[in-house]
Amino acid sequence: MKQFAKIALIIYLLTVHSTRADDNHQLHVAGGEQLGTVSFHVSCTPPAQELFNQAIAMLHSFWYDEAEKTFRRVTAVDKNCAMGHWGVAMSLYHQLWATPPTPEELQKGQNALRLAEQLDIKTERERTFIEAVRHLYQFDDTPNYTTRKLAYQKAMEKVFTDNPDDSEAAVFYALALISTASPNDKTYSNQKKALKLLQTVLQKEPAHPGVAHYIIHSSDYPELAKFGLNAARKYAQIAPAVPHALHMPSHIFIRLGKWQEAVDANLAAYHAAKNYTQANNSQMAVWDQQMHFMDYMMYAYLQLGQTEKAEKILREVTAIKKAHPENTTTAYAFAAIPARYAVELGYWQEAAGLNIYPVDFPWNKFGWCESIIHFARGLGASRIGRIDEARFALNQIEALRDSDRAANKHYTAEQIEIQRLVVAAWIAYSGGKMKDAENLMRESAELEDSTEKDNVTPGAIRPARELLGELLLELKKPEEALKEFETSLIRTPNRRNGIYGAMQAARLSGHKQKAQHYEQQLQQLTAANQINLSK
């Protein structure tokens, strides 16, 4: 609790600073040591430079609201600082988040760049940074958001090529590479290129928040996660004032099945998020980041078997009436937390009875997230023999998939299709169509393996290949089931249901040593839970 109180004090000081641009002593108190260490030299006055570095540190930790406020203070302290306006535009570009800029954000970004271009841009380096971000803020009749992101990435590549010794050019280019990586590229070419750039900067600037943060993002894949573990364990120490920095290490912890570390990271982030909200406005709706941290915490609690703690999160989420902003992060958390709880625990009756909540949320903007509820309902209903209800849920999923396809939302349509195939498979099984069920479930598993999860989620509600293993056990094919559980555990290690399924399949197929191995793993998870509960 002392740690959380310290974080709350830091956040309070930062908040005070956002309203006192003329108080240089107070600005110093909010110091860079709690945000990480950044040195991005710009041709602005010394007081503006100090503020600018703080804003850059916030930006590198995706503390976008605070970064925007601080960049605006830069422009107030030094009215000729063009890069302050660049910073405002960059704070409106949430490049790893699923939701594109709103029309209001686009307009604000355009306005900021116009102000920058009206000033005397004093160096060619600064001019290239400003020209790069201009690609993101073109008018509506220009190429779509994905095309703009790719254009920005190419522009940042040139900034880096022209300034090869510039750490900030390297770090921003690395982030652009991560943000444009294809979820279907299993060579991870962009991510590996980004890692190489970031490791070079790390040698010079070990306390740089963006370096640690983006190493985690570029390693947030089963095949690369081990490369992000050191950064994961350092990032929260580098930037303890930032809620996102406290949370972000859990991306790697979850990839590696380190559940208690994932819980600890998100618990700290959760308290920091609540403190931040209260320090800014006690009447404010629940912050989207708080809900994001709760979903990750829920995932880890369920793997540790800490059902009561998971249920407490569920109760808290179902009592929330309003979240801000209403974006993919909030939509996903509202849908995923109750679905994850019911489906992970096999509470099929509860899963079948889930409702869309909150009812006044703009779900029509977030089809992939809404489909999660229908997925849980369809899977739950099919597992307890309520086939008409399962088919109704399947129809809802298909409609949402088709809507996203029509809107050229290819990634989310694919994620919905993975869910559709799972529900269709279990409906087929309940109807006695065993071969169809197996084929559909295999198709879902292959499709899920061919893509990657979005940053908004700690993982699928249940991995499709894990569910394939369960289906094969039902079909009396334990040898095949064991293979699927083991394959699933490679990509999602130390998952409770995966280990339990592998243990059951090994026993039924006569693999005694393997059965004992998985039983020991399950016991270790249980022991970890008991140790934690005794604290």
C-alpha positions as CSV (number, residue, x, y, z in Angstrom):
1,M,0.0,0.0,0.0
2,K,3.0,2.3,0.6
3,Q,4.0,1.8,-3.0
4,F,0.5,2.8,-4.2
5,A,0.5,5.8,-2.0
6,K,3.8,6.9,-3.5
7,I,2.4,6.5,-7.0
8,A,-0.7,8.5,-6.1
9,L,1.5,11.3,-4.8
10,I,3.6,11.3,-8.0
11,I,0.4,11.4,-10.1
12,Y,-1.0,14.3,-8.0
13,L,2.2,16.3,-8.5
14,L,2.0,15.7,-12.2
15,T,-1.6,16.8,-12.2
16,V,-0.7,20.0,-10.3
17,H,2.0,20.7,-12.9
18,S,-0.4,20.5,-15.8
19,T,-2.1,23.7,-14.5
20,R,1.0,25.7,-13.6
21,A,3.1,26.1,-16.7
22,D,5.0,29.1,-15.2
23,D,6.2,27.4,-12.1
24,N,9.6,25.9,-13.0
25,H,10.3,24.6,-9.5
26,Q,7.1,22.5,-9.5
27,L,7.9,21.2,-13.0
28,H,11.2,20.0,-11.6
29,V,9.5,18.1,-8.7
30,A,7.5,16.0,-11.2
31,G,10.9,14.9,-12.4
32,G,12.0,12.7,-15.2
33,E,13.2,10.0,-12.8
34,Q,9.6,8.9,-12.3
35,L,8.9,8.8,-16.0
36,G,12.1,7.5,-17.3
37,T,15.1,9.4,-18.8
38,V,14.7,10.9,-22.2
39,S,16.8,13.5,-24.0
40,F,15.2,14.7,-27.2
41,H,17.0,17.9,-28.1
42,V,14.9,20.5,-29.8
43,S,15.6,24.2,-30.7
44,C,13.4,25.6,-27.9
45,T,14.1,27.6,-24.7
46,P,15.6,25.6,-21.8
47,P,12.4,25.7,-19.7
48,A,10.5,24.4,-22.8
49,Q,13.2,21.8,-23.4
50,E,12.8,20.4,-19.9
51,L,9.0,20.2,-20.3
52,F,9.4,18.7,-23.8
53,N,11.5,15.8,-22.4
54,Q,8.9,15.1,-19.8
55,A,6.2,15.1,-22.5
56,I,8.2,12.7,-24.7
57,A,8.7,10.4,-21.7
58,M,4.9,10.3,-21.2
59,L,4.3,9.8,-24.9
60,H,6.7,6.8,-24.9
61,S,4.6,5.2,-22.2
62,F,1.3,5.9,-24.0
63,W,0.2,8.4,-21.4
64,Y,-1.4,10.3,-24.2
65,D,-3.7,12.6,-22.3
66,E,-0.9,13.8,-20.0
67,A,1.6,14.0,-22.9
68,E,-0.8,16.3,-24.9
69,K,-1.3,18.6,-21.9
70,T,2.4,18.9,-21.4
71,F,3.2,19.5,-25.0
72,R,0.6,22.3,-25.0
73,R,2.4,23.7,-22.0
74,V,5.6,23.6,-24.0
75,T,4.0,25.8,-26.7
76,A,2.8,28.2,-23.9
77,V,6.3,28.5,-22.4
78,D,8.0,28.9,-25.8
79,K,5.6,30.3,-28.4
80,N,8.2,29.6,-31.1
81,C,8.7,26.0,-30.3
82,A,7.4,24.2,-33.4
83,M,8.1,20.8,-32.0
84,G,5.7,21.4,-29.2
85,H,2.9,21.4,-31.8
86,W,4.4,18.2,-33.3
87,G,4.2,16.6,-29.9
88,V,0.5,17.5,-29.6
89,A,-0.2,15.8,-33.0
90,M,1.8,12.7,-31.8
91,S,-0.2,12.5,-28.6
92,L,-3.3,12.1,-30.7
93,Y,-1.9,9.2,-32.6
94,H,-2.4,6.0,-30.6
95,Q,-0.6,3.8,-33.0
96,L,-0.7,0.4,-31.3
97,W,-4.3,0.8,-30.2
98,A,-7.1,-0.7,-32.2
99,T,-9.3,2.4,-32.5
100,P,-8.3,4.9,-35.3
101,P,-8.3,8.7,-34.5
102,T,-11.8,10.2,-34.2
103,P,-12.8,13.1,-36.5
104,E,-12.2,15.4,-33.5
105,E,-8.7,14.0,-32.9
106,L,-7.9,14.3,-36.6
107,Q,-9.0,17.9,-36.6
108,K,-6.9,18.7,-33.5
109,G,-3.9,17.0,-35.1
110,Q,-4.3,19.0,-38.3
111,N,-4.6,22.2,-36.3
112,A,-1.4,21.4,-34.3
113,L,0.5,20.8,-37.5
114,R,-0.7,24.0,-39.1
115,L,0.5,25.9,-36.0
116,A,3.9,24.2,-36.3
117,E,4.3,25.0,-40.0
118,Q,3.5,28.7,-39.4
119,L,6.6,28.9,-37.2
120,D,10.2,29.0,-38.1
121,I,11.3,25.4,-38.1
122,K,14.9,25.8,-37.2
123,T,16.5,22.5,-38.2
124,E,16.1,20.0,-41.0
125,R,15.8,17.2,-38.4
126,E,12.8,18.9,-36.8
127,R,11.3,19.5,-40.2
128,T,11.5,15.8,-41.1
129,F,9.8,14.8,-37.9
130,I,7.0,17.2,-38.6
131,E,6.7,16.1,-42.2
132,A,6.5,12.5,-41.2
133,V,3.5,13.0,-38.8
134,R,1.7,15.0,-41.5
135,H,1.0,11.7,-43.3
136,L,-1.3,10.8,-40.4
137,Y,-3.4,13.9,-40.5
138,Q,-4.6,14.2,-44.1
139,F,-8.1,15.1,-45.0
140,D,-10.9,12.4,-45.3
141,D,-10.6,12.0,-49.1
142,T,-7.0,10.8,-48.8
143,P,-5.9,7.1,-48.3
144,N,-7.3,5.1,-45.3
145,Y,-5.8,4.9,-41.9
146,T,-3.7,1.8,-42.6
147,T,-2.2,3.5,-45.7
148,R,-1.4,6.6,-43.7
149,K,0.3,4.5,-41.0
150,L,2.5,2.9,-43.7
151,A,3.3,6.2,-45.2
152,Y,4.3,7.5,-41.7
153,Q,6.5,4.4,-41.2
154,K,8.3,5.1,-44.5
155,A,8.8,8.7,-43.5
156,M,10.2,7.7,-40.1
157,E,12.6,5.3,-41.8
158,K,14.0,8.3,-43.8
159,V,14.2,10.4,-40.6
160,F,16.3,7.5,-39.0
161,T,18.4,7.0,-42.1
162,D,19.2,10.7,-42.2
163,N,20.0,10.7,-38.5
164,P,21.5,7.3,-37.7
165,D,22.9,8.3,-34.4
166,D,19.7,9.9,-33.2
167,S,18.2,7.7,-30.4
168,E,14.7,9.3,-30.7
169,A,14.6,8.8,-34.5
170,A,15.5,5.1,-33.9
171,V,12.9,4.6,-31.2
172,F,10.1,6.3,-33.1
173,Y,11.0,4.4,-36.2
174,A,11.0,1.1,-34.2
175,L,7.5,1.9,-32.9
176,A,6.3,2.6,-36.4
177,L,7.6,-0.8,-37.5
178,I,5.7,-2.5,-34.7
179,S,2.5,-0.6,-35.5
180,T,2.5,-1.7,-39.1
181,A,3.5,-5.3,-38.6
182,S,1.1,-7.7,-40.2
183,P,-0.7,-10.1,-37.8
184,N,-0.3,-12.8,-40.5
185,D,3.5,-12.4,-40.8
186,K,4.9,-15.4,-38.9
187,T,8.5,-14.3,-39.7
188,Y,8.0,-11.3,-37.5
189,S,10.2,-9.2,-39.8
190,N,9.1,-5.8,-38.5
191,Q,9.3,-6.9,-34.9
192,K,12.8,-8.3,-35.3
193,K,14.0,-5.1,-37.1
194,A,12.5,-3.0,-34.3
195,L,14.1,-5.2,-31.6
196,K,17.5,-4.7,-33.2
197,L,17.1,-0.9,-33.3
198,L,15.9,-0.8,-29.7
199,Q,18.7,-3.0,-28.4
200,T,21.2,-0.6,-29.9
201,V,19.6,2.4,-28.1
202,L,19.3,0.4,-24.9
203,Q,23.1,0.2,-24.7
204,K,23.3,4.0,-24.6
205,E,20.1,4.8,-22.7
206,P,19.1,2.0,-20.2
207,A,16.5,4.1,-18.5
208,H,14.7,5.2,-21.6
209,P,11.0,4.3,-21.1
210,G,10.2,3.9,-24.8
211,V,13.0,1.4,-25.3
212,A,11.8,-0.9,-22.5
213,H,8.1,-0.4,-23.6
214,Y,8.6,-1.1,-27.2
215,I,10.9,-4.1,-26.6
216,I,7.9,-5.6,-24.8
217,H,5.6,-4.8,-27.6
218,S,7.9,-6.2,-30.3
219,S,8.3,-9.4,-28.2
220,D,4.6,-9.9,-27.4
221,Y,4.5,-13.1,-29.4
222,P,4.9,-16.7,-28.4
223,E,8.1,-17.2,-30.4
224,L,9.7,-13.9,-29.2
225,A,8.4,-13.5,-25.7
226,K,11.7,-14.6,-24.0
227,F,13.5,-11.6,-25.6
228,G,11.2,-9.2,-23.7
229,L,11.5,-10.6,-20.2
230,N,14.4,-8.4,-19.0
231,A,12.6,-5.3,-20.3
232,A,9.4,-6.4,-18.7
233,R,11.1,-6.7,-15.3
234,K,12.7,-3.2,-15.7
235,Y,10.0,-1.1,-17.3
236,A,7.9,-0.5,-14.1
237,Q,11.1,0.6,-12.3
238,I,11.9,3.0,-15.1
239,A,8.5,4.8,-15.2
240,P,6.6,4.0,-11.9
241,A,4.5,7.2,-12.2
242,V,2.7,5.8,-15.3
243,P,-0.1,3.3,-14.9
244,H,0.5,1.8,-18.4
245,A,4.2,1.2,-17.5
246,L,3.1,-0.7,-14.4
247,H,0.8,-2.9,-16.6
248,M,2.8,-3.4,-19.7
249,P,5.2,-6.0,-18.3
250,S,2.3,-8.4,-17.9
251,H,2.1,-8.8,-21.7
252,I,5.3,-10.8,-21.4
253,F,4.5,-12.5,-18.1
254,I,1.3,-13.8,-19.6
255,R,3.0,-15.0,-22.8
256,L,5.4,-17.0,-20.6
257,G,2.8,-18.2,-18.1
258,K,4.2,-16.2,-15.2
259,W,0.8,-15.7,-13.6
260,Q,1.7,-14.2,-10.2
261,E,4.0,-11.6,-11.8
262,A,1.1,-10.7,-14.2
263,V,-1.3,-10.3,-11.2
264,D,1.2,-8.1,-9.4
265,A,1.8,-5.8,-12.4
266,N,-1.9,-5.3,-13.1
267,L,-2.8,-4.9,-9.5
268,A,-0.3,-2.0,-9.2
269,A,-1.6,-0.5,-12.5
270,Y,-5.2,-0.9,-11.4
271,H,-4.6,1.1,-8.2
272,A,-2.5,3.7,-10.1
273,A,-5.3,4.1,-12.6
274,K,-7.9,4.6,-9.9
275,N,-5.7,7.2,-8.1
276,Y,-5.2,9.0,-11.4
277,T,-8.9,9.2,-12.1
278,Q,-9.6,10.5,-8.6
279,A,-6.8,13.0,-8.7
280,N,-8.2,14.5,-12.0
281,N,-11.9,14.3,-11.4
282,S,-13.7,12.1,-8.8
283,Q,-16.9,12.2,-10.9
284,M,-15.2,11.0,-14.0
285,A,-16.4,7.7,-15.6
286,V,-14.1,4.7,-15.2
287,W,-11.0,5.1,-17.2
288,D,-10.6,2.6,-20.1
289,Q,-7.1,1.7,-18.9
290,Q,-8.4,0.6,-15.6
291,M,-10.7,-1.8,-17.3
292,H,-7.9,-3.0,-19.5
293,F,-5.8,-3.9,-16.4
294,M,-8.8,-5.7,-14.9
295,D,-9.1,-8.0,-17.9
296,Y,-5.4,-8.9,-17.7
297,M,-5.8,-9.5,-13.9
298,M,-8.8,-11.6,-14.5
299,Y,-6.9,-13.8,-17.0
300,A,-4.1,-14.4,-14.5
301,Y,-6.3,-15.0,-11.5
302,L,-8.2,-17.7,-13.4
303,Q,-4.9,-19.5,-14.3
304,L,-3.9,-19.5,-10.6
305,G,-7.3,-20.9,-9.6
306,Q,-8.0,-17.7,-7.6
307,T,-11.7,-17.8,-8.5
308,E,-12.9,-15.6,-5.7
309,K,-10.6,-12.8,-6.8
310,A,-11.7,-13.3,-10.4
311,E,-15.3,-13.1,-9.3
312,K,-14.6,-9.9,-7.4
313,I,-13.4,-8.3,-10.7
314,L,-16.5,-9.6,-12.5
315,R,-18.8,-8.0,-9.9
316,E,-16.9,-4.7,-10.2
317,V,-17.1,-4.6,-14.0
318,T,-20.8,-5.5,-14.1
319,A,-21.5,-2.6,-11.7
320,I,-19.8,-0.1,-14.0
321,K,-22.3,2.0,-15.9
322,K,-20.0,4.3,-17.8
323,A,-16.5,4.1,-19.1
324,H,-14.4,6.8,-20.8
325,P,-13.5,6.9,-23.6
326,E,-16.0,4.5,-25.3
327,N,-13.4,2.7,-27.4
328,T,-12.2,-0.8,-28.3
329,T,-10.5,-1.0,-24.9
330,T,-13.6,-0.5,-22.9
331,A,-15.8,-2.5,-25.3
332,Y,-13.4,-5.4,-25.1
333,A,-13.2,-5.4,-21.3
334,F,-17.0,-5.1,-20.9
335,A,-17.4,-8.2,-23.2
336,A,-14.4,-10.3,-22.4
337,I,-14.4,-10.2,-18.6
338,P,-17.7,-11.9,-18.0
339,A,-17.2,-14.2,-21.0
340,R,-13.7,-15.2,-19.8
341,Y,-14.9,-15.9,-16.3
342,A,-17.7,-18.2,-17.4
343,V,-15.9,-20.0,-20.3
344,E,-12.6,-20.6,-18.5
345,L,-14.4,-22.1,-15.5
346,G,-16.8,-24.1,-17.7
347,Y,-19.8,-22.5,-16.1
348,W,-21.9,-23.2,-19.2
349,Q,-25.2,-22.2,-17.7
350,E,-23.8,-18.9,-16.8
351,A,-22.1,-18.5,-20.2
352,A,-25.4,-19.2,-22.0
353,G,-27.2,-16.6,-20.0
354,L,-24.8,-13.7,-20.6
355,N,-26.3,-10.4,-21.8
356,I,-24.9,-7.4,-23.7
357,Y,-23.8,-4.9,-21.1
358,P,-24.0,-1.9,-20.7
359,V,-27.1,-1.7,-22.9
360,D,-26.5,2.0,-23.8
361,F,-22.9,1.4,-24.9
362,P,-22.3,2.0,-28.7
363,W,-21.8,-1.7,-29.5
364,N,-22.5,-1.1,-33.2
365,K,-19.0,0.4,-33.5
366,F,-17.3,-2.7,-32.0
367,G,-18.6,-5.8,-33.7
368,W,-15.6,-8.0,-32.7
369,C,-16.1,-7.1,-29.1
370,E,-19.9,-7.7,-29.1
371,S,-19.3,-11.1,-30.8
372,I,-17.4,-12.3,-27.7
373,I,-20.6,-12.3,-25.7
374,H,-22.4,-14.2,-28.5
375,F,-19.5,-16.6,-28.6
376,A,-19.7,-17.3,-24.9
377,R,-23.5,-17.7,-25.1
378,G,-23.3,-20.0,-28.1
379,L,-20.6,-22.2,-26.6
380,G,-22.3,-22.4,-23.3
381,A,-25.7,-23.2,-24.8
382,S,-24.3,-25.9,-27.1
383,R,-22.5,-27.5,-24.1
384,I,-25.7,-27.9,-22.2
385,G,-27.9,-28.9,-25.1
386,R,-29.8,-25.7,-25.7
387,I,-29.3,-25.9,-29.4
388,D,-31.8,-23.3,-30.5
389,E,-30.2,-20.7,-28.3
390,A,-26.7,-21.8,-29.6
391,R,-27.9,-21.4,-33.2
392,F,-29.3,-18.0,-32.5
393,A,-25.9,-16.9,-31.0
394,L,-24.2,-18.4,-34.1
395,N,-26.5,-16.2,-36.4
396,Q,-25.5,-13.1,-34.4
397,I,-21.8,-14.0,-34.8
398,E,-22.2,-14.5,-38.5
399,A,-24.0,-11.1,-38.9
400,L,-21.2,-9.3,-37.1
401,R,-18.5,-11.1,-39.1
402,D,-20.3,-10.2,-42.4
403,S,-20.7,-6.5,-41.2
404,D,-16.9,-6.2,-40.5
405,R,-16.1,-7.9,-43.8
406,A,-18.3,-5.4,-45.7
407,A,-16.5,-2.6,-43.9
408,N,-13.1,-4.0,-44.9
409,K,-12.2,-4.7,-41.2
410,H,-10.3,-7.8,-42.2
411,Y,-8.6,-8.5,-38.9
412,T,-11.6,-8.3,-36.7
413,A,-13.7,-10.2,-39.2
414,E,-11.1,-13.0,-39.0
415,Q,-11.2,-13.0,-35.2
416,I,-15.0,-13.3,-35.3
417,E,-14.7,-16.1,-37.8
418,I,-12.5,-18.0,-35.3
419,Q,-15.3,-17.7,-32.8
420,R,-18.0,-18.7,-35.3
421,L,-16.2,-21.9,-36.2
422,V,-15.9,-22.9,-32.5
423,V,-19.6,-22.4,-31.8
424,A,-20.5,-24.2,-35.1
425,A,-18.3,-27.1,-34.1
426,W,-19.9,-27.6,-30.7
427,I,-23.4,-27.3,-32.2
428,A,-22.4,-30.0,-34.7
429,Y,-21.1,-32.2,-31.9
430,S,-24.4,-31.7,-29.9
431,G,-26.3,-32.8,-33.0
432,G,-24.3,-36.0,-33.4
433,K,-22.3,-34.7,-36.5
434,M,-18.9,-35.8,-35.1
435,K,-16.8,-35.5,-38.2
436,D,-18.2,-32.0,-39.0
437,A,-17.5,-31.0,-35.4
438,E,-13.9,-32.1,-35.6
439,N,-13.3,-30.4,-39.0
440,L,-14.9,-27.1,-37.9
441,M,-12.8,-27.1,-34.7
442,R,-9.6,-27.9,-36.6
443,E,-10.4,-25.1,-39.0
444,S,-10.8,-22.7,-36.1
445,A,-7.5,-23.7,-34.5
446,E,-5.6,-23.4,-37.8
447,L,-7.1,-19.9,-38.4
448,E,-6.2,-18.8,-34.9
449,D,-2.6,-20.1,-35.3
450,S,-2.3,-18.1,-38.6
451,T,-2.9,-14.8,-37.0
452,E,-2.0,-12.9,-33.7
453,K,-3.9,-11.4,-30.8
454,D,-4.6,-7.7,-30.6
455,N,-2.8,-5.7,-28.0
456,V,-6.1,-5.1,-26.2
457,T,-6.4,-8.7,-25.1
458,P,-4.3,-10.9,-22.9
459,G,-5.3,-13.9,-25.0
460,A,-8.3,-15.6,-26.5
461,I,-11.3,-16.3,-24.2
462,R,-10.2,-19.9,-24.7
463,P,-7.5,-20.9,-27.3
464,A,-9.2,-22.7,-30.2
465,R,-6.6,-25.5,-30.2
466,E,-7.2,-26.1,-26.5
467,L,-10.9,-26.4,-27.3
468,L,-10.0,-28.8,-30.1
469,G,-8.3,-31.0,-27.5
470,E,-11.4,-31.0,-25.4
471,L,-13.6,-31.9,-28.3
472,L,-11.2,-34.8,-29.2
473,L,-11.5,-36.1,-25.6
474,E,-15.3,-36.0,-26.0
475,L,-14.8,-38.0,-29.3
476,K,-12.8,-40.6,-27.5
477,K,-9.5,-39.7,-29.3
478,P,-7.2,-39.1,-26.3
479,E,-3.9,-39.6,-28.3
480,E,-4.9,-36.9,-30.8
481,A,-6.3,-34.7,-28.0
482,L,-2.9,-34.9,-26.2
483,K,-1.1,-33.7,-29.3
484,E,-3.4,-30.7,-29.6
485,F,-3.2,-29.8,-25.9
486,E,0.6,-30.0,-26.1
487,T,0.7,-27.8,-29.2
488,S,-1.6,-25.3,-27.5
489,L,0.7,-25.2,-24.4
490,I,3.6,-24.3,-26.6
491,R,1.9,-21.0,-27.7
492,T,0.1,-20.4,-24.4
493,P,2.3,-22.0,-21.7
494,N,1.1,-22.9,-18.2
495,R,-2.6,-22.4,-18.9
496,R,-4.6,-24.3,-16.3
497,N,-7.2,-25.8,-18.7
498,G,-4.4,-26.8,-21.1
499,I,-2.4,-28.6,-18.5
500,Y,-5.5,-30.3,-17.1
501,G,-6.6,-31.4,-20.5
502,A,-3.1,-32.7,-21.3
503,M,-3.1,-34.7,-18.0
504,Q,-6.4,-36.2,-18.8
505,A,-5.5,-37.1,-22.4
506,A,-2.1,-38.6,-21.3
507,R,-3.8,-40.8,-18.7
508,L,-6.5,-42.0,-21.2
509,S,-3.9,-42.8,-23.8
510,G,-1.6,-44.6,-21.5
511,H,1.3,-42.1,-21.3
512,K,1.9,-42.4,-17.5
513,Q,5.1,-40.3,-17.3
514,K,3.4,-37.5,-19.3
515,A,0.4,-37.7,-17.1
516,Q,2.5,-37.4,-14.0
517,H,4.4,-34.5,-15.5
518,Y,1.2,-32.5,-16.2
519,E,-0.2,-33.5,-12.8
520,Q,2.9,-32.0,-11.2
521,Q,2.5,-28.8,-13.2
522,L,-1.1,-28.5,-12.1
523,Q,-0.1,-29.1,-8.5
524,Q,2.5,-26.3,-8.8
525,L,-0.2,-23.9,-10.0
526,T,-2.3,-24.9,-7.0
527,A,0.6,-24.5,-4.6
528,A,1.3,-21.0,-6.0
529,N,-2.3,-20.2,-5.3
530,Q,-2.1,-21.4,-1.7
531,I,1.1,-19.5,-1.0
532,N,-0.5,-16.3,-2.4
533,L,-3.7,-16.8,-0.4
534,S,-1.7,-17.3,2.8
535,K,0.0,-13.9,2.5
